């Protein structure tokens, strides 16, 4: 729903492309490696030391960082209750400032596991339970299906099993709509599957969880994070992105976006981003910024099922619930569960069978991150990068675990993912050569002018500006230029808020269609960019 989830290139969906120039030079910082041999390898495979594993891993990590042209990256690896490896790679800014294990990155959707933990804290305190109806602790909660509203429990808020379309209301935060309105508008989103029957990734229900956490504690989500998690775990380089203290720090990664074979840096002064983030959209689902070392502590805490030393911060019972299956994603032909989702964690039971991998990726504003660990072996890794649209974190966690288990045949996941990206880029470049808008002149634009309405986005207004139309969306507002094509179709142009002459709307999502009623009068407008969840149809008033 939020800006964290909408910045993207290469994907033909409604995600945005904010792009600015950067020059990058490879520079690495020192790393620390502590001796700690792993458990016996899979039978029949030769054992190598942890030192050898980490040397191989480091070489591979640096090589694929360069292959993907990632400006900067930080990695921490944990084994048992120790951070055995922490290293920075490359630069955190366009000024060649080196990344260190302390450098702060946007961890995006890794935040979901923290929100799950805060719910667990309040459950331990007896405020409610996982099976408490959401409407009981948050009376404003209402969905399209009243029966589902009555059945929706706290455990469902982070399980992605609502039955709503994926990323429902995903664009609202980018046009300045408040969280209060976004939650209220849930009652207008029609489900596409039955409740608790399938997986569809969401962000909005994390915001409902945030409201519950705040209302029950009478404290802000930020204060809850700091008091209940950051301070006890000594995560001193972790912040919510809305905290003012972030602006005073130097060791913070600058976000980048890779587009058409080049890296572009986001500007440090980005008014549009400041405006949207001030509304606090998506903070409970993707608003934390942290360092590799701090996230290493978070992994250890999860491996220890909520314990810090001799102190049980969250009950083992509730941590086990967080790490247990809630929603099935994929099964084998035999019906065995291969992929599932817990409470803020993906669960992989197939890739390293018989071992289970708990993991979560996160794509933020010019950032991509991932954390993963194997509970049975208490080994884990966190990878933070300052470039969106790369798959290096996915390739690295698999390489580490492949090395740890001494696999005799290891896939080069980076190569596989790079080939996939190159194909997508080539397909996109080929498609761009075809004119999707056959422009026409001398069209009567006045018949399209007026106000258009639906209950989610409220009133959108179209005015005539010379030989094109101007479409105003949301409270900010955001203005699109609509150029007429044939068959009542208009091509939309959204000026880049970062100041670059690069389209914000991907191919296919940049067309707006008008429908005629009686007497050839315009009575509806369809905006594909807003219609993935069925909310892109507007009736002319």
Secondary structure as the mmCIF struct_conf table of DSSP 4:
data_model
#
loop_
_struct_conf.conf_type_id
_struct_conf.id
_struct_conf.beg_label_comp_id
_struct_conf.beg_label_asym_id
_struct_conf.beg_label_seq_id
_struct_conf.end_label_comp_id
_struct_conf.end_label_asym_id
_struct_conf.end_label_seq_id
HELX_RH_AL_P HELX_RH_AL_P1 UNK A 3 UNK A 6
STRN STRN1 UNK A 7 UNK A 7
BEND BEND1 UNK A 9 UNK A 10
BEND BEND2 UNK A 13 UNK A 14
STRN STRN2 UNK A 16 UNK A 16
STRN STRN3 UNK A 21 UNK A 21
STRN STRN4 UNK A 31 UNK A 33
BEND BEND3 UNK A 39 UNK A 39
HELX_LH_PP_P HELX_LH_PP_P1 UNK A 40 UNK A 41
BEND BEND4 UNK A 42 UNK A 42
TURN_TY1_P TURN_TY1_P1 UNK A 43 UNK A 44
BEND BEND5 UNK A 45 UNK A 45
HELX_RH_AL_P HELX_RH_AL_P2 UNK A 50 UNK A 67
TURN_TY1_P TURN_TY1_P2 UNK A 68 UNK A 69
BEND BEND6 UNK A 71 UNK A 71
STRN STRN5 UNK A 72 UNK A 79
TURN_TY1_P TURN_TY1_P3 UNK A 80 UNK A 81
STRN STRN6 UNK A 82 UNK A 90
STRN STRN7 UNK A 91 UNK A 91
BEND BEND7 UNK A 92 UNK A 93
TURN_TY1_P TURN_TY1_P4 UNK A 94 UNK A 95
HELX_LH_PP_P HELX_LH_PP_P2 UNK A 97 UNK A 97
STRN STRN8 UNK A 98 UNK A 98
HELX_LH_PP_P HELX_LH_PP_P3 UNK A 99 UNK A 99
TURN_TY1_P TURN_TY1_P5 UNK A 101 UNK A 102
STRN STRN9 UNK A 104 UNK A 104
STRN STRN10 UNK A 105 UNK A 106
HELX_RH_3T_P HELX_RH_3T_P1 UNK A 108 UNK A 110
HELX_RH_AL_P HELX_RH_AL_P3 UNK A 111 UNK A 124
TURN_TY1_P TURN_TY1_P6 UNK A 125 UNK A 126
BEND BEND8 UNK A 127 UNK A 127
TURN_TY1_P TURN_TY1_P7 UNK A 130 UNK A 131
BEND BEND9 UNK A 132 UNK A 132
STRN STRN11 UNK A 133 UNK A 133
HELX_RH_AL_P HELX_RH_AL_P4 UNK A 134 UNK A 137
TURN_TY1_P TURN_TY1_P8 UNK A 139 UNK A 140
BEND BEND10 UNK A 144 UNK A 145
HELX_RH_AL_P HELX_RH_AL_P5 UNK A 146 UNK A 151
STRN STRN12 UNK A 153 UNK A 153
HELX_RH_3T_P HELX_RH_3T_P2 UNK A 154 UNK A 156
TURN_TY1_P TURN_TY1_P9 UNK A 157 UNK A 160
BEND BEND11 UNK A 162 UNK A 164
HELX_LH_PP_P HELX_LH_PP_P4 UNK A 165 UNK A 165
TURN_TY1_P TURN_TY1_P10 UNK A 166 UNK A 171
HELX_RH_3T_P HELX_RH_3T_P3 UNK A 172 UNK A 175
TURN_TY1_P TURN_TY1_P11 UNK A 176 UNK A 176
HELX_RH_AL_P HELX_RH_AL_P6 UNK A 179 UNK A 184
HELX_RH_3T_P HELX_RH_3T_P4 UNK A 185 UNK A 188
BEND BEND12 UNK A 192 UNK A 193
TURN_TY1_P TURN_TY1_P12 UNK A 195 UNK A 196
BEND BEND13 UNK A 197 UNK A 198
BEND BEND14 UNK A 203 UNK A 203
HELX_RH_AL_P HELX_RH_AL_P7 UNK A 204 UNK A 217
TURN_TY1_P TURN_TY1_P13 UNK A 218 UNK A 218
BEND BEND15 UNK A 219 UNK A 219
HELX_RH_AL_P HELX_RH_AL_P8 UNK A 221 UNK A 225
HELX_RH_PI_P HELX_RH_PI_P1 UNK A 226 UNK A 230
TURN_TY1_P TURN_TY1_P14 UNK A 231 UNK A 234
TURN_TY1_P TURN_TY1_P15 UNK A 236 UNK A 237
STRN STRN13 UNK A 239 UNK A 240
TURN_TY1_P TURN_TY1_P16 UNK A 241 UNK A 242
HELX_RH_3T_P HELX_RH_3T_P5 UNK A 244 UNK A 248
BEND BEND16 UNK A 250 UNK A 251
STRN STRN14 UNK A 252 UNK A 252
HELX_LH_PP_P HELX_LH_PP_P5 UNK A 253 UNK A 255
STRN STRN15 UNK A 256 UNK A 259
TURN_TY1_P TURN_TY1_P17 UNK A 260 UNK A 261
STRN STRN16 UNK A 262 UNK A 265
HELX_LH_PP_P HELX_LH_PP_P6 UNK A 266 UNK A 267
BEND BEND17 UNK A 268 UNK A 268
HELX_RH_AL_P HELX_RH_AL_P9 UNK A 271 UNK A 278
TURN_TY1_P TURN_TY1_P18 UNK A 279 UNK A 282
HELX_RH_AL_P HELX_RH_AL_P10 UNK A 283 UNK A 286
STRN STRN17 UNK A 288 UNK A 290
HELX_RH_AL_P HELX_RH_AL_P11 UNK A 292 UNK A 303
TURN_TY1_P TURN_TY1_P19 UNK A 304 UNK A 306
STRN STRN18 UNK A 307 UNK A 308
TURN_TY1_P TURN_TY1_P20 UNK A 309 UNK A 310
STRN STRN19 UNK A 311 UNK A 312
BEND BEND18 UNK A 313 UNK A 314
HELX_RH_AL_P HELX_RH_AL_P12 UNK A 316 UNK A 322
TURN_TY1_P TURN_TY1_P21 UNK A 323 UNK A 323
BEND BEND19 UNK A 324 UNK A 324
STRN STRN20 UNK A 327 UNK A 331
TURN_TY1_P TURN_TY1_P22 UNK A 333 UNK A 334
BEND BEND20 UNK A 335 UNK A 335
STRN STRN21 UNK A 337 UNK A 341
BEND BEND21 UNK A 343 UNK A 344
STRN STRN22 UNK A 346 UNK A 348
BEND BEND22 UNK A 349 UNK A 350
TURN_TY1_P TURN_TY1_P23 UNK A 351 UNK A 354
BEND BEND23 UNK A 355 UNK A 355
STRN STRN23 UNK A 357 UNK A 364
TURN_TY1_P TURN_TY1_P24 UNK A 365 UNK A 366
STRN STRN24 UNK A 367 UNK A 374
TURN_TY1_P TURN_TY1_P25 UNK A 375 UNK A 378
STRN STRN25 UNK A 379 UNK A 385
BEND BEND24 UNK A 386 UNK A 386
STRN STRN26 UNK A 387 UNK A 388
BEND BEND25 UNK A 389 UNK A 389
HELX_RH_AL_P HELX_RH_AL_P13 UNK A 392 UNK A 404
TURN_TY1_P TURN_TY1_P26 UNK A 405 UNK A 406
BEND BEND26 UNK A 408 UNK A 409
HELX_RH_AL_P HELX_RH_AL_P14 UNK A 413 UNK A 432
TURN_TY1_P TURN_TY1_P27 UNK A 433 UNK A 433
BEND BEND27 UNK A 434 UNK A 434
BEND BEND28 UNK A 436 UNK A 436
STRN STRN27 UNK A 439 UNK A 439
BEND BEND29 UNK A 441 UNK A 442
HELX_RH_3T_P HELX_RH_3T_P6 UNK A 445 UNK A 448
STRN STRN28 UNK A 450 UNK A 454
TURN_TY1_P TURN_TY1_P28 UNK A 455 UNK A 457
STRN STRN29 UNK A 458 UNK A 465
TURN_TY1_P TURN_TY1_P29 UNK A 466 UNK A 467
STRN STRN30 UNK A 468 UNK A 473
TURN_TY1_P TURN_TY1_P30 UNK A 474 UNK A 477
STRN STRN31 UNK A 478 UNK A 484
STRN STRN32 UNK A 485 UNK A 485
BEND BEND30 UNK A 486 UNK A 486
TURN_TY1_P TURN_TY1_P31 UNK A 487 UNK A 488
STRN STRN33 UNK A 489 UNK A 494
TURN_TY1_P TURN_TY1_P32 UNK A 497 UNK A 498
BEND BEND31 UNK A 499 UNK A 499
BEND BEND32 UNK A 501 UNK A 502
BEND BEND33 UNK A 504 UNK A 505
TURN_TY1_P TURN_TY1_P33 UNK A 507 UNK A 510
STRN STRN34 UNK A 511 UNK A 516
HELX_RH_3T_P HELX_RH_3T_P7 UNK A 518 UNK A 520
STRN STRN35 UNK A 522 UNK A 527
HELX_RH_3T_P HELX_RH_3T_P8 UNK A 528 UNK A 530
TURN_TY1_P TURN_TY1_P34 UNK A 531 UNK A 534
STRN STRN36 UNK A 537 UNK A 540
#
